[in-house]
Amino acid sequence: MTKAKILAVPTNIITGFLGVGKTSAILHLLTQKPADERWAILVNEFGEIGIDKSLFDGQLNNQNYVFIREVPGGCMCCAASLPMQIALNQLLAESRPHRLIIEPTGLGHPKEVMQVLTAEHYQPVLSIHKTITLVDARKLSDSRYTSHDTFNQQLAIADVVVGNKQDLYSTDDGERLAQYVSEHCQAGTELILTRHGQVSLASLDGAAANYQQPQHHQAHHHHDHGHHHTVSDKPMAAEQALPIGGMLSAENSGEGFNSVGWRFAPDCVFDYHQLRLLLASVEAERLKGVFITDAGIFGYNLTADGLTEIALDECAESRVEIIATKLPSDLQANLQACVSGIAI
């Protein structure tokens, strides 16, 4: 029996710069998912290792009808020409979703991602709904953000700007964000202030209004984002086989940032207390990790606001990824020291 065509799937991009709470927002949205709906989530990560799928899987508590795929290794517009489309096609075929959520990396270019989603091939398949951009208003005083093209592009394409982490704002941060939105966003862009990624399902509904489809001759414009990728038949670090009791690492760079990540074999068990102390001491723009420890399985998230920890239901192996302008040189040795008897 031939399956019905997949048509007009409501599709939202949820974007925002590093550490702003995109994953938390998606997890909160999943708590509002109607029980009988199938949702598909396509996650892109700047690093080569791939952490977010493990964080999602470990926190969904066996929630039904949620399908997740990753595209690691850089912004989706660089990866989009083939890996993103392959992952998206597989995800749509597997899930036949009632809603599709796209989460580009915090260093990704949402306009180029939107070009892929609005290409002729996907026009009958996807119905592009509102783009949600999360912002931490405190970052507006940091020129590394306000002068960064990606940060401003994420705002320019937004239908809804979510000022996340409101509980940490000073008195005038919200007003500063409202002013910045009025200057850098399209007229009529909605602004919401919230905390802990608490975005309502209703915020996703409605057609995207603030994306202008480029003229046909511009649609395939190529630009160099500085990512160091080479075409190779070798599997990405996220997919390579691991040695027993061992690990592998991978690096990436671009947009003024560098990343390094590690995967550890499932039989590598970390000392919980030693690991927490180590992760809390790391100086980086962003750290995400999932770890198998002698006290259980945990997910970690390090931002400028500190280290957070959450217990996970499952984890196939330990993984960690760090994004920073300058990477710590001794972190690999320190991670190895947290594992008893690791063989490198």
Beta strands, then each sheet from edge to edge (+ up, - down):
strand 1: 9-16
strand 2: 39-45
strand 3: 66-72
strand 4: 99-103
strand 5: 126-128
strand 6: 132-135
strand 7: 160-163
strand 8: 190-193
strand 9: 247-254
strand 10: 257-264
strand 11: 286-293
strand 12: 296-303
strand 13: 306-311
strand 14: 318-324
sheet 1: 3+ 2+ 4+ 1+ 5+
sheet 2: 3+ 2+ 4+ 1+ 6+ 7+ 8+
sheet 3: 9+ 10- 14+ 11- 12+ 13-
end
